[in-house]
Amino acid sequence: MLAPLVVAFATALVGAGLYLRWAPTRALDVPNQRSSHTRPTPRGGGLVIVLGFLVGLGLWHTAGGGLSPRALGWLVGALLVAGVSFVDDLHPLPAVPRLLTHAVGAVLLTVVGVQDRELPLIAALPLAFVWVAVVTNVYNFMDGIDGLATSQAIVAGVAMAIAGTIVGNPLVATGAGLLAAASAGFLVYNLPPARLFMGDVGSTFLGFSFAGLSLLGNLGVGGGRLPVTFGLVVLAPFLFDSLLTLARRVVRGERWYSAHRSHYYQRLVQGGLTHAQVTGLYAGLAVAAAAAGLAGLSVETPLREALAVLAYVPMLAVVVLVWRREQLNEAPTVVTQGRS
């Protein structure tokens, strides 16, 4: 298990350095009014996360690791999503082909991977499709400041790898560990101030992969089963921020599907915090959520569900922090004149 992780890390690290030499004239992200960065930065670097993951997975498979047809459905879907996203990073595509490809990937994963368990297929398939589509897009939405999506991938990947080891599921343990290792290699170039952005190829691949692994793990594909709440818990910071932001925009009558800068992490940056501070805050929240998810593996319901809810409670601190900083920034400045 260790050798594939090391190879995935090294492949992403070396690949990021090489990509950084190639990308400035081919995939440059120039800041606009919706950007959180201020200088042109190459994007699409998440390609090396995909590459590191694949090389590590190939080594694991060569050493005797097994990929069932259900697991292959997840892998093919993830590569479809990553492929169209990388093309979009290089040459922006219309929304329709991107969305169609994402839908095909999600359908492939759910149709091949989902099976009769607690729910009949007629109910399980649409729920699984929604889960994969939501997490894929949430991860893409949350990749907006230096190091945020990468650090979350490392924490969630490590937590899911530990969980897969505990329940005896080599597919989940290896797949999640490789996602974490490849993301760690990329993080060297993505730490604030970032020299390289992962782009849609990285964010959609990570989102799709985490959604797929948590789904397959819950169904027992590849070994033991993960609780249905596990994916919801380890991805709590991203799910909370995105879904609450979406609900807020809908309630306010805004065009919820249009580009914006109203995620809580973006509002913290607008309120004066640095990328490093916000990324560090969300990494801490991710660690707390991961701890709650892993603790839930050793208890039964309803305590497991209580831990799942508690994983989201620390995110309320982000809401309060955003509110306080925005109140302070909007407060009028009182100017006093001294006597001469």
Contacts in CASP RR format, 6 or more apart in sequence:
PFRMAT RR
TARGET T0000
AUTHOR 0000-0000-0000
METHOD contacts of the structure
MODEL  1
MLAPLVVAFATALVGAGLYLRWAPTRALDVPNQRSSHTRPTPRGGGLVIV
LGFLVGLGLWHTAGGGLSPRALGWLVGALLVAGVSFVDDLHPLPAVPRLL
THAVGAVLLTVVGVQDRELPLIAALPLAFVWVAVVTNVYNFMDGIDGLAT
SQAIVAGVAMAIAGTIVGNPLVATGAGLLAAASAGFLVYNLPPARLFMGD
VGSTFLGFSFAGLSLLGNLGVGGGRLPVTFGLVVLAPFLFDSLLTLARRV
VRGERWYSAHRSHYYQRLVQGGLTHAQVTGLYAGLAVAAAAAGLAGLSVE
TPLREALAVLAYVPMLAVVVLVWRREQLNEAPTVVTQGRS
1 60 0 8 1.000
1 173 0 8 1.000
1 174 0 8 1.000
3 59 0 8 1.000
3 63 0 8 1.000
4 56 0 8 1.000
4 57 0 8 1.000
4 58 0 8 1.000
4 59 0 8 1.000
4 60 0 8 1.000
4 63 0 8 1.000
4 174 0 8 1.000
4 178 0 8 1.000
4 181 0 8 1.000
5 56 0 8 1.000
5 177 0 8 1.000
5 178 0 8 1.000
5 181 0 8 1.000
6 181 0 8 1.000
7 52 0 8 1.000
7 55 0 8 1.000
7 56 0 8 1.000
7 59 0 8 1.000
8 52 0 8 1.000
8 53 0 8 1.000
8 55 0 8 1.000
8 56 0 8 1.000
8 177 0 8 1.000
8 178 0 8 1.000
8 181 0 8 1.000
8 182 0 8 1.000
9 52 0 8 1.000
9 181 0 8 1.000
9 182 0 8 1.000
9 184 0 8 1.000
9 185 0 8 1.000
10 185 0 8 1.000
11 48 0 8 1.000
11 51 0 8 1.000
11 52 0 8 1.000
11 55 0 8 1.000
11 56 0 8 1.000
11 182 0 8 1.000
12 48 0 8 1.000
12 49 0 8 1.000
12 51 0 8 1.000
12 52 0 8 1.000
12 181 0 8 1.000
12 182 0 8 1.000
12 183 0 8 1.000
12 184 0 8 1.000
12 185 0 8 1.000
12 186 0 8 1.000
13 185 0 8 1.000
13 186 0 8 1.000
13 188 0 8 1.000
15 48 0 8 1.000
15 51 0 8 1.000
16 45 0 8 1.000
16 48 0 8 1.000
16 185 0 8 1.000
16 186 0 8 1.000
16 188 0 8 1.000
16 189 0 8 1.000
16 196 0 8 1.000
17 189 0 8 1.000
17 196 0 8 1.000
19 42 0 8 1.000
19 44 0 8 1.000
19 45 0 8 1.000
19 47 0 8 1.000
19 48 0 8 1.000
19 196 0 8 1.000
20 42 0 8 1.000
20 189 0 8 1.000
20 195 0 8 1.000
20 196 0 8 1.000
23 42 0 8 1.000
23 43 0 8 1.000
23 44 0 8 1.000
23 45 0 8 1.000
23 196 0 8 1.000
24 42 0 8 1.000
26 90 0 8 1.000
27 42 0 8 1.000
27 43 0 8 1.000
27 44 0 8 1.000
27 45 0 8 1.000
27 89 0 8 1.000
27 90 0 8 1.000
28 40 0 8 1.000
28 41 0 8 1.000
28 42 0 8 1.000
28 43 0 8 1.000
29 35 0 8 1.000
29 37 0 8 1.000
29 40 0 8 1.000
29 41 0 8 1.000
29 42 0 8 1.000
29 43 0 8 1.000
29 197 0 8 1.000
29 199 0 8 1.000
30 40 0 8 1.000
31 37 0 8 1.000
31 38 0 8 1.000
31 39 0 8 1.000
31 40 0 8 1.000
34 259 0 8 1.000
34 260 0 8 1.000
34 261 0 8 1.000
36 144 0 8 1.000
36 145 0 8 1.000
36 261 0 8 1.000
36 266 0 8 1.000
36 269 0 8 1.000
36 275 0 8 1.000
37 145 0 8 1.000
37 146 0 8 1.000
37 194 0 8 1.000
41 194 0 8 1.000
41 195 0 8 1.000
41 196 0 8 1.000
41 197 0 8 1.000
42 195 0 8 1.000
42 196 0 8 1.000
42 197 0 8 1.000
43 89 0 8 1.000
43 196 0 8 1.000
43 197 0 8 1.000
43 198 0 8 1.000
43 199 0 8 1.000
44 86 0 8 1.000
44 89 0 8 1.000
44 90 0 8 1.000
44 196 0 8 1.000
44 197 0 8 1.000
44 198 0 8 1.000
44 199 0 8 1.000
44 200 0 8 1.000
44 201 0 8 1.000
44 202 0 8 1.000
45 186 0 8 1.000
45 189 0 8 1.000
45 196 0 8 1.000
45 197 0 8 1.000
45 198 0 8 1.000
45 199 0 8 1.000
45 201 0 8 1.000
45 202 0 8 1.000
46 186 0 8 1.000
46 198 0 8 1.000
46 199 0 8 1.000
46 201 0 8 1.000
46 202 0 8 1.000
46 203 0 8 1.000
46 205 0 8 1.000
47 82 0 8 1.000
47 86 0 8 1.000
47 201 0 8 1.000
47 202 0 8 1.000
48 182 0 8 1.000
48 185 0 8 1.000
48 186 0 8 1.000
49 153 0 8 1.000
49 179 0 8 1.000
49 182 0 8 1.000
49 183 0 8 1.000
49 186 0 8 1.000
49 198 0 8 1.000
49 202 0 8 1.000
49 205 0 8 1.000
49 206 0 8 1.000
50 79 0 8 1.000
50 82 0 8 1.000
50 182 0 8 1.000
50 201 0 8 1.000
50 202 0 8 1.000
50 205 0 8 1.000
51 182 0 8 1.000
52 178 0 8 1.000
52 181 0 8 1.000
52 182 0 8 1.000
53 175 0 8 1.000
53 178 0 8 1.000
53 179 0 8 1.000
53 182 0 8 1.000
53 205 0 8 1.000
53 209 0 8 1.000
56 178 0 8 1.000
57 75 0 8 1.000
57 174 0 8 1.000
57 175 0 8 1.000
57 178 0 8 1.000
60 174 0 8 1.000
60 178 0 8 1.000
61 67 0 8 1.000
65 170 0 8 1.000
65 174 0 8 1.000
66 170 0 8 1.000
66 171 0 8 1.000
67 75 0 8 1.000
67 171 0 8 1.000
68 171 0 8 1.000
68 221 0 8 1.000
68 222 0 8 1.000
69 112 0 8 1.000
70 112 0 8 1.000
70 113 0 8 1.000
70 115 0 8 1.000
70 216 0 8 1.000
70 221 0 8 1.000
70 222 0 8 1.000
71 171 0 8 1.000
71 216 0 8 1.000
71 221 0 8 1.000
71 222 0 8 1.000
72 112 0 8 1.000
73 108 0 8 1.000
73 109 0 8 1.000
73 112 0 8 1.000
73 113 0 8 1.000
74 109 0 8 1.000
74 112 0 8 1.000
74 113 0 8 1.000
74 209 0 8 1.000
74 212 0 8 1.000
74 213 0 8 1.000
74 216 0 8 1.000
76 105 0 8 1.000
76 108 0 8 1.000
77 104 0 8 1.000
77 105 0 8 1.000
77 106 0 8 1.000
77 108 0 8 1.000
77 109 0 8 1.000
77 208 0 8 1.000
78 105 0 8 1.000
78 205 0 8 1.000
78 208 0 8 1.000
78 209 0 8 1.000
78 212 0 8 1.000
80 101 0 8 1.000
80 104 0 8 1.000
80 105 0 8 1.000
80 108 0 8 1.000
81 101 0 8 1.000
81 102 0 8 1.000
81 105 0 8 1.000
81 136 0 8 1.000
81 204 0 8 1.000
81 205 0 8 1.000
81 208 0 8 1.000
82 201 0 8 1.000
82 202 0 8 1.000
82 204 0 8 1.000
82 205 0 8 1.000
82 208 0 8 1.000
83 101 0 8 1.000
83 201 0 8 1.000
84 93 0 8 1.000
84 97 0 8 1.000
84 98 0 8 1.000
84 101 0 8 1.000
84 102 0 8 1.000
85 98 0 8 1.000
85 199 0 8 1.000
85 200 0 8 1.000
85 201 0 8 1.000
85 202 0 8 1.000
85 203 0 8 1.000
85 204 0 8 1.000
85 205 0 8 1.000
86 200 0 8 1.000
86 201 0 8 1.000
87 93 0 8 1.000
88 98 0 8 1.000
88 200 0 8 1.000
89 199 0 8 1.000
89 200 0 8 1.000
89 201 0 8 1.000
102 133 0 8 1.000
102 136 0 8 1.000
102 137 0 8 1.000
102 204 0 8 1.000
102 208 0 8 1.000
103 133 0 8 1.000
105 132 0 8 1.000
105 208 0 8 1.000
106 129 0 8 1.000
106 132 0 8 1.000
106 133 0 8 1.000
106 136 0 8 1.000
106 208 0 8 1.000
107 129 0 8 1.000
109 128 0 8 1.000
109 132 0 8 1.000
109 208 0 8 1.000
109 212 0 8 1.000
109 215 0 8 1.000
110 125 0 8 1.000
110 128 0 8 1.000
110 129 0 8 1.000
110 132 0 8 1.000
110 215 0 8 1.000
111 125 0 8 1.000
113 128 0 8 1.000
113 215 0 8 1.000
113 216 0 8 1.000
113 219 0 8 1.000
113 221 0 8 1.000
114 121 0 8 1.000
114 124 0 8 1.000
114 125 0 8 1.000
114 128 0 8 1.000
114 215 0 8 1.000
114 219 0 8 1.000
115 121 0 8 1.000
115 124 0 8 1.000
115 219 0 8 1.000
115 221 0 8 1.000
116 124 0 8 1.000
117 124 0 8 1.000
117 219 0 8 1.000
119 127 0 8 1.000
128 215 0 8 1.000
131 211 0 8 1.000
131 215 0 8 1.000
132 208 0 8 1.000
132 211 0 8 1.000
132 212 0 8 1.000
132 215 0 8 1.000
134 211 0 8 1.000
135 207 0 8 1.000
135 208 0 8 1.000
135 210 0 8 1.000
135 211 0 8 1.000
135 235 0 8 1.000
135 239 0 8 1.000
136 204 0 8 1.000
136 207 0 8 1.000
136 208 0 8 1.000
136 211 0 8 1.000
138 207 0 8 1.000
138 235 0 8 1.000
138 238 0 8 1.000
138 239 0 8 1.000
138 242 0 8 1.000
138 243 0 8 1.000
139 149 0 8 1.000
139 203 0 8 1.000
139 204 0 8 1.000
139 206 0 8 1.000
139 207 0 8 1.000
139 210 0 8 1.000
139 238 0 8 1.000
140 200 0 8 1.000
140 203 0 8 1.000
140 204 0 8 1.000
140 207 0 8 1.000
141 242 0 8 1.000
141 263 0 8 1.000
142 148 0 8 1.000
142 149 0 8 1.000
142 152 0 8 1.000
142 203 0 8 1.000
142 238 0 8 1.000
142 241 0 8 1.000
142 242 0 8 1.000
142 263 0 8 1.000
142 265 0 8 1.000
143 149 0 8 1.000
143 197 0 8 1.000
143 198 0 8 1.000
143 199 0 8 1.000
143 202 0 8 1.000
143 203 0 8 1.000
144 265 0 8 1.000
144 266 0 8 1.000
145 192 0 8 1.000
145 265 0 8 1.000
145 266 0 8 1.000
145 269 0 8 1.000
145 275 0 8 1.000
145 278 0 8 1.000
145 279 0 8 1.000
146 190 0 8 1.000
146 191 0 8 1.000
146 192 0 8 1.000
146 193 0 8 1.000
146 194 0 8 1.000
146 275 0 8 1.000
146 276 0 8 1.000
146 279 0 8 1.000
147 187 0 8 1.000
147 190 0 8 1.000
147 191 0 8 1.000
147 192 0 8 1.000
147 194 0 8 1.000
147 275 0 8 1.000
147 279 0 8 1.000
148 265 0 8 1.000
148 275 0 8 1.000
148 278 0 8 1.000
148 279 0 8 1.000
148 282 0 8 1.000
149 198 0 8 1.000
149 202 0 8 1.000
149 203 0 8 1.000
149 206 0 8 1.000
150 183 0 8 1.000
150 186 0 8 1.000
150 187 0 8 1.000
150 190 0 8 1.000
150 198 0 8 1.000
151 187 0 8 1.000
151 279 0 8 1.000
151 280 0 8 1.000
151 282 0 8 1.000
151 283 0 8 1.000
151 286 0 8 1.000
152 235 0 8 1.000
152 237 0 8 1.000
152 238 0 8 1.000
152 282 0 8 1.000
152 283 0 8 1.000
152 286 0 8 1.000
153 179 0 8 1.000
153 180 0 8 1.000
153 183 0 8 1.000
153 206 0 8 1.000
153 210 0 8 1.000
154 180 0 8 1.000
154 183 0 8 1.000
154 184 0 8 1.000
154 187 0 8 1.000
155 180 0 8 1.000
155 234 0 8 1.000
155 283 0 8 1.000
155 284 0 8 1.000
155 286 0 8 1.000
155 287 0 8 1.000
155 290 0 8 1.000
156 176 0 8 1.000
156 180 0 8 1.000
156 210 0 8 1.000
156 234 0 8 1.000
156 235 0 8 1.000
156 286 0 8 1.000
156 290 0 8 1.000
157 176 0 8 1.000
157 177 0 8 1.000
157 179 0 8 1.000
157 180 0 8 1.000
157 183 0 8 1.000
157 210 0 8 1.000
157 234 0 8 1.000
158 176 0 8 1.000
158 177 0 8 1.000
158 180 0 8 1.000
158 290 0 8 1.000
159 176 0 8 1.000
159 234 0 8 1.000
159 290 0 8 1.000
159 293 0 8 1.000
159 294 0 8 1.000
160 172 0 8 1.000
160 173 0 8 1.000
160 176 0 8 1.000
160 177 0 8 1.000
160 210 0 8 1.000
160 213 0 8 1.000
160 214 0 8 1.000
160 230 0 8 1.000
160 231 0 8 1.000
160 234 0 8 1.000
161 172 0 8 1.000
161 173 0 8 1.000
161 174 0 8 1.000
161 175 0 8 1.000
161 176 0 8 1.000
161 177 0 8 1.000
161 180 0 8 1.000
162 173 0 8 1.000
162 294 0 8 1.000
163 172 0 8 1.000
163 173 0 8 1.000
163 176 0 8 1.000
163 226 0 8 1.000
163 230 0 8 1.000
163 293 0 8 1.000
163 294 0 8 1.000
163 297 0 8 1.000
164 170 0 8 1.000
164 172 0 8 1.000
164 173 0 8 1.000
164 176 0 8 1.000
164 217 0 8 1.000
164 224 0 8 1.000
164 226 0 8 1.000
165 173 0 8 1.000
166 294 0 8 1.000
166 297 0 8 1.000
167 217 0 8 1.000
167 223 0 8 1.000
167 224 0 8 1.000
167 225 0 8 1.000
167 226 0 8 1.000
167 297 0 8 1.000
168 223 0 8 1.000
168 224 0 8 1.000
169 217 0 8 1.000
169 220 0 8 1.000
169 222 0 8 1.000
169 223 0 8 1.000
169 224 0 8 1.000
169 225 0 8 1.000
169 226 0 8 1.000
170 222 0 8 1.000
170 223 0 8 1.000
171 213 0 8 1.000
171 216 0 8 1.000
171 217 0 8 1.000
171 221 0 8 1.000
171 222 0 8 1.000
171 223 0 8 1.000
172 213 0 8 1.000
172 216 0 8 1.000
172 217 0 8 1.000
172 222 0 8 1.000
172 223 0 8 1.000
172 226 0 8 1.000
175 209 0 8 1.000
175 213 0 8 1.000
176 210 0 8 1.000
176 213 0 8 1.000
179 206 0 8 1.000
179 209 0 8 1.000
179 210 0 8 1.000
183 206 0 8 1.000
186 196 0 8 1.000
186 198 0 8 1.000
189 195 0 8 1.000
189 196 0 8 1.000
190 196 0 8 1.000
190 197 0 8 1.000
190 198 0 8 1.000
191 276 0 8 1.000
192 274 0 8 1.000
192 275 0 8 1.000
192 276 0 8 1.000
192 279 0 8 1.000
193 275 0 8 1.000
194 275 0 8 1.000
210 231 0 8 1.000
210 234 0 8 1.000
210 235 0 8 1.000
214 226 0 8 1.000
214 230 0 8 1.000
214 231 0 8 1.000
214 234 0 8 1.000
216 222 0 8 1.000
217 223 0 8 1.000
217 224 0 8 1.000
217 225 0 8 1.000
217 226 0 8 1.000
218 225 0 8 1.000
218 226 0 8 1.000
218 227 0 8 1.000
218 228 0 8 1.000
218 230 0 8 1.000
219 225 0 8 1.000
220 226 0 8 1.000
226 297 0 8 1.000
227 296 0 8 1.000
227 297 0 8 1.000
227 304 0 8 1.000
229 293 0 8 1.000
229 304 0 8 1.000
229 305 0 8 1.000
229 308 0 8 1.000
230 293 0 8 1.000
230 297 0 8 1.000
232 239 0 8 1.000
232 308 0 8 1.000
233 289 0 8 1.000
233 290 0 8 1.000
233 292 0 8 1.000
233 293 0 8 1.000
233 307 0 8 1.000
233 308 0 8 1.000
233 311 0 8 1.000
234 286 0 8 1.000
234 289 0 8 1.000
234 290 0 8 1.000
234 293 0 8 1.000
235 289 0 8 1.000
236 285 0 8 1.000
236 286 0 8 1.000
236 289 0 8 1.000
236 292 0 8 1.000
236 311 0 8 1.000
236 312 0 8 1.000
236 315 0 8 1.000
237 282 0 8 1.000
237 285 0 8 1.000
237 286 0 8 1.000
237 289 0 8 1.000
237 315 0 8 1.000
240 312 0 8 1.000
240 315 0 8 1.000
241 263 0 8 1.000
241 264 0 8 1.000
241 265 0 8 1.000
241 315 0 8 1.000
241 318 0 8 1.000
242 263 0 8 1.000
244 264 0 8 1.000
244 319 0 8 1.000
245 262 0 8 1.000
245 263 0 8 1.000
245 264 0 8 1.000
246 256 0 8 1.000
248 262 0 8 1.000
249 255 0 8 1.000
249 256 0 8 1.000
249 260 0 8 1.000
249 262 0 8 1.000
250 256 0 8 1.000
254 260 0 8 1.000
261 267 0 8 1.000
261 270 0 8 1.000
264 318 0 8 1.000
264 319 0 8 1.000
264 322 0 8 1.000
265 278 0 8 1.000
265 282 0 8 1.000
265 318 0 8 1.000
267 322 0 8 1.000
267 325 0 8 1.000
267 326 0 8 1.000
268 277 0 8 1.000
268 278 0 8 1.000
268 281 0 8 1.000
268 318 0 8 1.000
268 321 0 8 1.000
268 322 0 8 1.000
268 325 0 8 1.000
269 275 0 8 1.000
269 278 0 8 1.000
271 322 0 8 1.000
271 325 0 8 1.000
271 326 0 8 1.000
271 329 0 8 1.000
272 325 0 8 1.000
273 281 0 8 1.000
273 325 0 8 1.000
281 318 0 8 1.000
285 314 0 8 1.000
285 315 0 8 1.000
285 318 0 8 1.000
288 311 0 8 1.000
288 314 0 8 1.000
289 311 0 8 1.000
289 312 0 8 1.000
289 314 0 8 1.000
292 307 0 8 1.000
292 308 0 8 1.000
292 310 0 8 1.000
292 311 0 8 1.000
293 307 0 8 1.000
293 308 0 8 1.000
293 311 0 8 1.000
295 307 0 8 1.000
296 303 0 8 1.000
296 304 0 8 1.000
296 307 0 8 1.000
296 308 0 8 1.000
299 307 0 8 1.000
END
